[in-house]
């Protein structure tokens, strides 16, 4: 059965007076579709769910996607009709603000064609968002040529690069089965999302790219963020004095995705990256080893020091660009701040 075409985003006029007019945005999905969609359904770990699984677990939320003649019921259907749909709100806002269609690219397409993050792709944008939703199982790694291209991109002071992995859940050392399961169950119980398997590891491309840039970061765990009594995300702890592009202006919180990573700086990254925002972990959530070792705050948004690159590198969770995990008013303000930041020409 042929897979239906993905949603097409038509061009809309820019908002009057918008300082984002002229911005060129690239949204880059760093996954290999053949490797993600070809994961065996008999193995529940380290893969996306199939569309039919999401429909079953979350019934009746996705009942509109039940027709197998219109919607691929496998993992490809999940990627197209659930996962990528989460980013449509950002794409539409960016299109309206910038006055041009947001470029979208996948690292590996259905036909096996590769689209590396190279000069050709980066040359069309001044704002690049790398969504590193690639399973570690697929071993997506930035090549030396890609790292060099990204370095050239960041040599322009007006350029902004967001590198965005997601969670890394269920990582356990080589232990006997019962001990390994106990550790995975503790994390599973903490985040409480029954649609996530015991182990689901994302972000290999992000890790390799950041390591190649000399700022290694590991996305660790899946931590449940704190929520206010009225259901809104709890306030972030922001280092506003470091926010040189004013990206957090008017923003009090981020989102409530059930499993957010701690972005752990490694080696030289401790000195080359600064923590722009931290989020609070839900104190009512079941215990998690991170909380027991480090407390209730995790590093949620990192920024390169001003003397590391001429441009600016930021690292945050992939769901910062998603419209489905709460806190949308603050996320939309973040998106607008990114698009309407001050122009900085060499």
N, C-alpha and C positions, 0 to 999 in steps of 0.2 A: 504493500500500500504506500502510495506517495505521501510524504510528510507535507502538511500544509505550509505555505510560506509563512515566515515570521512576520510580526506586525511591521508595517512600513510607516515611517514617521515623515509626514509631509512638512514642507517649509511653511513657517508662519512669520508674519511681520514682527519686528522687534518692538518692545514696549517703548513708547515715546520717552525721550530723555534718558534712556538707559545708558549708563556708562559701560555696559558690557557689550555694546554694539561693536562688532569686529572681532570679538573673541572667537577663537577656533578651538573646539573641544573634541578630544578623542577619548572614547570609553573603550578600554581594551580588556576583553575577557581572556585571561591567560590559561584557558583550559584547552585540552585536546578533545573535541567532541567525539571522535571515534573511540578513544580510550574511555571516556566517561560513559558514553551510551552503551559501550560493549562490555561493561562490567557484568559479571555473572550474577543474576538475581538470586541464585541459591546461597550466595555469600552476603550476609547483611552488613558486614563492616566495610568501611572505606569506600563508599560509593554514595551517589545521590539516590533518592528513592525513585521508583517508577511512578508515573502519573497515577496509575491505578492504585498503588499503595497509598499515595497521599489522599486520594479520594476515599479510600477505605478508612484510614486512620482519622481523617478530619470530616467525615460525612456529617452534614450535607454541604459543607462549605464549597466544594468543587464539583458539585453535581452538574453544573452547566458544561463541564468538560468530559462528560461521560460517553459521548457518541464516538465509538472507535473509527467510524468512517471520516470524522472531521478532526479528531485529536489523537495523535500517537499516544497510546497508553503506556509506553515504556519510559525509560529514563530520558530519551530525547524529548518526549512530550512534557516531562517535568521541567527540563531546561528551558523550553520555548514558552510554555504557557503558564508557568508559575515563577520559575527563577528569574528569567529575563524580564517578565512583566513587572517584577518588583522595582525595576529601574526606570520604568516608563515615565513616572512622575518627574524624576530628575531630567530625563531627556527632553520632556515637553517644556519644563521650566527653562532649561538652558537654550532650547530652540527659540522660545519666545523672547528671552532676554538678549540673546546674541544675534538674532536675525538670520541664522543659518542652521542647517541641519547638523546635529551632532554626529560625528563620524563614529561608527561602531565596528569593531573588528574582533574576530576570534583567532586565537593563536593557531588552533588546528581546526579546519573545517570538516564537514561531513564527507567531502570528497578526498580527504587526506592532504589537501593543500595546506602548506604552512604559511603563516603570516607573522614573521618575526617582528619584534619591536625595533625596527631599524630606522635609518635616516629617512627612507622614503615615507614611512608611516608617520614618524615624529615630525617630519618637516611640514606637515599640514596642520599643526596644532601649536598653541601656546599654553594650553591647559590639558594635561594628560592624566587620566585616572585609570590605574591598573587594578582591575578586579581579579585578585588571585584566589579564585574559587576552584583552583585546580587541585585534585586529589594528589596527595604525596605519592600514592600508588602509581601515578602516571609519569612521575619523574620529569616534570617540566622544569628545565634549567635554562637560565639566561646564558647565551653564548658570549664569548669575549667581544664579538662584533656588536652585539646588542648593548653590552655594558658601555662600550666606547661610544655608541650612538646616543645613549642616555646621558653620558657625561657631556657630549657636545650639546645636547638639548639643554642641560642645566647650566651651560656656560652663558646663556642669555639671562640677564637679571629679571626679565619680564616673565620668564617661563616658570610654571608651577607643575610639579609632579606629585601626585598622590599615589602611593603604593599601598594597596589594601588587601591583606590576607584576611582570613576568617579564623574560626576557632581551630584548635588542635586538641580534640577530645579523646580520652581513653588511652593516652600514652602510658605504657607500663613497662618496667624493666623485665628482664628474663626471669620470671618467677614461676613457681608451680601454679597450676590452673586455678586453684581455690584462692590463692593470694592475689593473683592477677585479676580475677573476677571481682574480688572485694574492692580493689582500688577503682576499677571501672564502674562498679555499682555506686560507689560513693560519689563520683563525679556525675554520673547519670542522675542520681537522686537529687543532687545539688541543683542542676539546671532544670530538671523536671520536664523536659520536652520529650514526649514519648515517640515523636517522629524521628529522633536521632538515634542511630545505633550505638552500641557500646564503644566503638572506636570509629571516629570520622576525622581524618586529618587533612587539612587544607593548607595551601600557601607555599608550596615548594618553589614556584617561580618567584614569588616575592622574596623569599629568603635568599635565593641564589642571586637575584638582582641586587639586593641590598648588600650582600656580602661582597659582590663584585665592585660595588661603589665604595667599599671600605667602611660601611656602616652596618655591620651585621645585626639583625634583629630576629628574634624568634617569637612567633605568635603562640602563646602557651595557654592551655586549658580552655574551658568554656564556662565563664563565670556569670552568675545571675545578677544583673544590676538592681540596685535599690529603687524602690518606687515610693512616691508620696502617698499620703492617705487618700487623695482624690484620684489616684490612678496614674498621675503623670510621672515621668522619669524624675528621679531625685536630681538635685543640682550637681553640676560638675565642680571639681576643684580646678580652676583655670589659672594658669600663670599669665595673666593678661599683660603684664609688663614685657613679656617676651613675644607677644603677638604682633610682630612688625607689619604684617599685611592686614591686620584688623579682621581676621577671618572669624574670630569669636565675638565680634561686636554684636550686642543684642541677643546673645545666646546664653541661656542659663542651664541647659541640659542637652543631652544627646538622645539616644534611643533606648528602648527596653527589649532589645533582642535577648532571648532567654539564655544565650551562651556566647558571651563576648570574651575575646582573648586579652590577657595581659601581654603587652608588647615589650618584651624583655631585651634591653640593649646589651650587646655583647662586645667584648674587646674594645676597640677604639670608638665604637658607637656610644659608649658611656660619656665620652668627652665631645663627640661630634654632633650628637643629637640631644636636644633638650625636651623635657616633658612639658608639652603645652597644655594638656588636660588629663586629669584623672577622674575616674568614675568610682562610685561607692558600690560595694557589693551588698546585696540584700542581707541584713543581719538575721532575718527570719528564715532564710534558706537553710536547708540541711547542711551540715558541716562539710567543708572542703579543705584539703591540705593546704592550699594557698592561704586561706584565711588564718589557719592555725599557725602558719609560718610567718606571714607578712602583714596580716591585718586586713582591714576592709576596703582598702583603696588599691586600684590597679591602674597602670599606665595605659590610657586609652588613645592618646594622640601625641605623636612625636613630631618634632620639627628640626631641620638641620640648623646648626649654628650659622650665623650670617657669613662667616669666613670659610665655610666648607665648600659651598657652591655659589656661583654668582646668582643663579636662580634659587628656587626654594623647593626642598623636598619635604613632604609630610607623609607620615605613616599612621594609618588608622584602620579600623575594622571595615570590611567590605560593606556592611549594612549601614554605614553612614550615608550611602547613596540609595538606600532602599526605602520605600514608602510604607512598609507593612509592619514595622516593629514599634510603633508608637513614637511620640515626640516629633511628629511631622512638621509642626509649625517651626520648631527650632531647627530641624534639618533643612527646611526650605530657606530659612534665613542664612544658614551656613552655605548652602548652594549659591544663593544670591551674592553673599559676600565674596565667595571664590570667583564668581563671574564678573563682579563689579569692582574688583580690587583695582588699585591705582596702577596705571600703566607705568612700567619701568623700562625704559629703553637704554641700550648701552651708550 
